[in-house]
Amino acid sequence: MTEEISVSIDRRFAQFRQDAPPATGVRLIESAEATELLPDIYHRWQQQTAGAQPKPPIRWERFFADRENRRGGLTALFFVVHPDGYVAYRRGRNPSRVVVEEFIAVTDDAYAALWQILVGVDLVDTIEVRQARDEALPFLLTNNRLPKVTAHHDALWARIMHVEAALEARTYALDTSLIIAVRDPFLDAGGTYSLTVTDGRATCTRVESEPDIELDIDVLASIYFGTHRARLFAAANRLTARNEESLHALDLTFGTARPAVMGWGF
């Protein structure tokens, strides 16, 4: 599964560090241009982000239609675009705020540039955004305590139905070889599997061997997108490892370079 947080920042007191990437290449665009640019940027972001869902054409049509009855009393959408990212946001009154509907950044430079433009929006006090748990915003600011977490959300829930197919579908951070025993008392999709990762891609086959790792299938789903660490489940006695080396390898192998994000609710 993946998790997200709601964050609020008082933009009046936000200052970026002098060594933050520059806010270059960002433009405010109209909806007509956004319909041409945003889908490609989203696709590039989705391809490199664990848990991110493809956005079908009908979803884009509804997004750009921006019907008034779906605005929650806020303004129509504003669009800010960078070659490697975009923000779609609304403005609200009482309190005066920016509410971010989508914040998509393919690169770190785009992320920093888009945030600097958002913080520069005039005549609003706060910015509200829903994002992954671990993002760089606090460390771009001179006061890293300024962004306040206001809520925690479950996002994408996963139920693995076919262990071999699931484990071969994703990429991995570390080349390794592990025997993993998966328990599934509900649908009997478990078993013992050999997971071999070479150049980031895995082969997974059912075996009859003593496992290096034992876990329930819900734990496997929880670490699958990299949101949760295997080591924490081991500490909670929901995952057992033959030795520290096996646990360390599992923890690193299932890690992701970017936080897992669902992309859009369905």
C-alpha positions as semicolon CSV with decimal commas, in nm:
position;residue;x (nm);y (nm);z (nm)
1;M;0,000;0,000;0,000
2;T;0,099;0,364;-0,031
3;E;0,038;0,653;0,206
4;E;0,011;1,029;0,164
5;I;-0,004;1,331;0,392
6;S;-0,182;1,666;0,379
7;V;0,056;1,958;0,428
8;S;-0,015;2,325;0,496
9;I;0,248;2,598;0,467
10;D;0,217;2,966;0,556
11;R;0,370;3,116;0,244
12;R;0,415;3,459;0,407
13;F;0,704;3,322;0,612
14;A;0,853;3,085;0,354
15;Q;1,203;3,163;0,237
16;F;1,410;2,935;0,018
17;R;1,770;2,857;0,089
18;Q;2,025;3,035;-0,127
19;D;2,150;2,700;-0,258
20;A;1,803;2,587;-0,371
21;P;1,776;2,517;-0,746
22;P;1,666;2,830;-0,937
23;A;1,302;2,890;-1,027
24;T;1,361;2,894;-1,402
25;G;1,156;2,758;-1,691
26;V;0,817;2,798;-1,519
27;R;0,515;2,953;-1,692
28;L;0,152;3,023;-1,603
29;I;-0,056;2,878;-1,888
30;E;-0,419;2,862;-1,996
31;S;-0,629;2,547;-1,989
32;A;-0,605;2,497;-2,366
33;E;-0,226;2,473;-2,353
34;A;-0,242;2,261;-2,038
35;T;-0,444;1,998;-2,223
36;E;-0,156;1,964;-2,469
37;L;0,133;1,958;-2,221
38;L;0,021;1,797;-1,896
39;P;-0,061;1,440;-2,010
40;D;0,292;1,381;-2,143
41;I;0,454;1,520;-1,828
42;Y;0,228;1,304;-1,611
43;H;0,314;0,995;-1,817
44;R;0,688;1,054;-1,775
45;W;0,640;1,100;-1,400
46;Q;0,418;0,793;-1,372
47;Q;0,677;0,576;-1,546
48;Q;0,936;0,647;-1,276
49;T;0,714;0,662;-0,966
50;A;0,623;0,349;-0,770
51;G;0,248;0,302;-0,727
52;A;0,156;0,580;-0,972
53;Q;-0,148;0,493;-1,182
54;P;-0,179;0,561;-1,556
55;K;-0,437;0,830;-1,621
56;P;-0,685;0,731;-1,896
57;P;-0,823;0,985;-2,147
58;I;-1,164;1,000;-1,975
59;R;-0,993;1,108;-1,654
60;W;-0,810;1,385;-1,835
61;E;-1,136;1,499;-1,996
62;R;-1,304;1,530;-1,656
63;F;-1,000;1,704;-1,510
64;F;-0,985;1,973;-1,778
65;A;-1,365;2,012;-1,789
66;D;-1,325;2,153;-1,435
67;R;-1,698;2,157;-1,362
68;E;-1,805;2,414;-1,106
69;N;-1,988;2,157;-0,892
70;R;-1,655;1,980;-0,836
71;R;-1,459;2,287;-0,722
72;G;-1,561;2,277;-0,357
73;G;-1,638;2,649;-0,351
74;L;-1,294;2,738;-0,487
75;T;-1,189;2,902;-0,814
76;A;-1,136;2,737;-1,149
77;L;-0,802;2,567;-1,200
78;F;-0,481;2,760;-1,255
79;F;-0,193;2,583;-1,431
80;V;0,179;2,638;-1,381
81;V;0,407;2,435;-1,607
82;H;0,777;2,351;-1,622
83;P;0,935;2,134;-1,896
84;D;0,956;1,857;-1,635
85;G;0,657;1,922;-1,413
86;Y;0,335;2,109;-1,345
87;V;0,102;2,229;-1,073
88;A;-0,275;2,259;-1,100
89;Y;-0,424;2,464;-0,818
90;R;-0,726;2,663;-0,704
91;R;-0,759;2,974;-0,492
92;G;-0,994;3,012;-0,198
93;R;-1,113;3,282;0,041
94;N;-1,187;3,276;0,411
95;P;-0,925;3,162;0,470
96;S;-0,719;3,297;0,183
97;R;-0,533;3,000;0,043
98;V;-0,402;2,803;-0,254
99;V;-0,530;2,445;-0,275
100;V;-0,311;2,224;-0,492
101;E;-0,503;1,968;-0,697
102;E;-0,198;1,809;-0,866
103;F;0,173;1,859;-0,813
104;I;0,379;1,654;-1,059
105;A;0,758;1,683;-1,086
106;V;0,972;1,453;-1,299
107;T;1,300;1,606;-1,177
108;D;1,428;1,762;-0,855
109;D;1,490;2,093;-1,034
110;A;1,129;2,104;-1,151
111;Y;1,009;2,025;-0,798
112;A;1,209;2,313;-0,649
113;A;1,113;2,559;-0,923
114;L;0,742;2,484;-0,899
115;W;0,743;2,524;-0,521
116;Q;0,915;2,861;-0,546
117;I;0,648;2,982;-0,788
118;L;0,369;2,854;-0,562
119;V;0,512;3,031;-0,261
120;G;0,523;3,350;-0,467
121;V;0,147;3,354;-0,537
122;D;0,014;3,691;-0,415
123;L;-0,277;3,765;-0,183
124;V;-0,295;3,424;-0,016
125;D;-0,177;3,317;0,328
126;T;-0,146;2,939;0,309
127;I;-0,080;2,664;0,057
128;E;-0,245;2,326;0,102
129;V;-0,115;2,018;-0,077
130;R;-0,145;1,640;-0,053
131;Q;0,185;1,462;-0,113
132;A;0,404;1,163;-0,033
133;R;0,535;1,131;0,322
134;D;0,900;1,196;0,233
135;E;0,952;1,496;0,008
136;A;1,225;1,759;-0,015
137;L;1,016;2,071;0,056
138;P;1,126;2,122;0,420
139;F;1,491;2,109;0,321
140;L;1,450;2,367;0,046
141;L;1,338;2,621;0,308
142;T;1,540;2,819;0,561
143;N;1,287;2,700;0,822
144;N;1,230;2,330;0,767
145;R;0,954;2,325;1,032
146;L;0,730;2,561;0,837
147;P;0,538;2,289;0,644
148;K;0,280;2,143;0,884
149;V;0,133;1,794;0,845
150;T;-0,243;1,824;0,892
151;A;-0,362;1,472;0,802
152;H;-0,246;1,123;0,708
153;H;-0,419;0,922;0,431
154;D;-0,414;0,569;0,301
155;A;-0,381;0,583;-0,077
156;L;-0,332;0,276;-0,297
157;W;-0,426;-0,054;-0,134
158;A;-0,284;-0,369;-0,289
159;R;-0,383;-0,734;-0,260
160;I;-0,128;-0,957;-0,433
161;M;-0,304;-1,240;-0,617
162;H;-0,007;-1,394;-0,800
163;V;0,324;-1,368;-0,616
164;E;0,554;-1,459;-0,906
165;A;0,390;-1,212;-1,145
166;A;0,390;-0,932;-0,887
167;L;0,754;-0,975;-0,789
168;E;0,868;-0,989;-1,151
169;A;0,666;-0,680;-1,247
170;R;0,866;-0,420;-1,054
171;T;1,229;-0,311;-1,055
172;Y;1,462;-0,337;-0,756
173;A;1,733;-0,127;-0,597
174;L;1,980;-0,409;-0,524
175;D;2,083;-0,727;-0,701
176;T;2,031;-1,017;-0,463
177;S;1,902;-1,371;-0,423
178;L;1,654;-1,460;-0,150
179;I;1,417;-1,744;-0,066
180;I;1,090;-1,592;0,053
181;A;0,807;-1,786;0,216
182;V;0,471;-1,611;0,178
183;R;0,173;-1,712;0,391
184;D;-0,177;-1,653;0,255
185;P;-0,441;-1,821;0,473
186;F;-0,730;-1,653;0,291
187;L;-0,683;-1,722;-0,081
188;D;-0,393;-1,969;-0,067
189;A;-0,183;-1,762;-0,308
190;G;0,124;-1,813;-0,092
191;G;0,418;-2,050;-0,113
192;T;0,795;-2,044;-0,104
193;Y;0,969;-1,854;-0,384
194;S;1,319;-1,793;-0,508
195;L;1,365;-1,424;-0,588
196;T;1,676;-1,349;-0,794
197;V;1,744;-0,989;-0,895
198;T;1,994;-0,909;-1,170
199;D;2,044;-0,557;-1,303
200;G;1,733;-0,449;-1,117
201;R;1,498;-0,706;-1,276
202;A;1,374;-1,016;-1,097
203;T;1,298;-1,376;-1,178
204;C;1,072;-1,552;-0,932
205;T;0,998;-1,925;-0,917
206;R;0,828;-2,153;-0,667
207;V;1,076;-2,374;-0,478
208;E;1,093;-2,627;-0,196
209;S;1,371;-2,475;0,014
210;E;1,430;-2,335;0,360
211;P;1,337;-1,965;0,345
212;D;1,555;-1,667;0,420
213;I;1,244;-1,456;0,480
214;E;0,896;-1,549;0,610
215;L;0,602;-1,310;0,598
216;D;0,227;-1,288;0,540
217;I;0,100;-1,174;0,203
218;D;-0,034;-0,847;0,345
219;V;0,317;-0,761;0,464
220;L;0,453;-0,835;0,118
221;A;0,194;-0,597;-0,028
222;S;0,292;-0,332;0,226
223;I;0,660;-0,336;0,130
224;Y;0,593;-0,392;-0,241
225;F;0,582;-0,023;-0,341
226;G;0,866;0,079;-0,110
227;T;0,645;0,287;0,121
228;H;0,710;0,069;0,426
229;R;1,040;-0,088;0,526
230;A;1,077;-0,459;0,584
231;R;1,284;-0,389;0,895
232;L;0,988;-0,225;1,069
233;F;0,772;-0,532;1,011
234;A;1,054;-0,747;1,148
235;A;1,062;-0,530;1,460
236;A;0,686;-0,586;1,497
237;N;0,734;-0,965;1,460
238;R;0,532;-0,970;1,139
239;L;0,833;-1,073;0,930
240;T;1,111;-1,314;1,025
241;A;1,454;-1,341;0,866
242;R;1,708;-1,620;0,879
243;N;1,977;-1,367;0,970
244;E;2,058;-0,996;0,969
245;E;2,214;-1,019;0,622
246;S;1,890;-1,149;0,471
247;L;1,682;-0,878;0,638
248;H;1,925;-0,607;0,529
249;A;1,920;-0,734;0,170
250;L;1,538;-0,745;0,164
251;D;1,514;-0,394;0,309
252;L;1,749;-0,246;0,050
253;T;1,617;-0,446;-0,243
254;F;1,256;-0,330;-0,203
255;G;1,354;0,035;-0,151
256;T;1,268;0,296;-0,414
257;A;1,457;0,607;-0,521
258;R;1,139;0,816;-0,522
259;P;0,848;0,808;-0,276
260;A;0,555;0,594;-0,386
261;V;0,252;0,802;-0,491
262;M;-0,084;0,686;-0,627
263;G;-0,121;0,977;-0,871
264;W;-0,501;0,995;-0,874
265;G;-0,787;0,832;-0,687
266;F;-1,001;0,579;-0,866
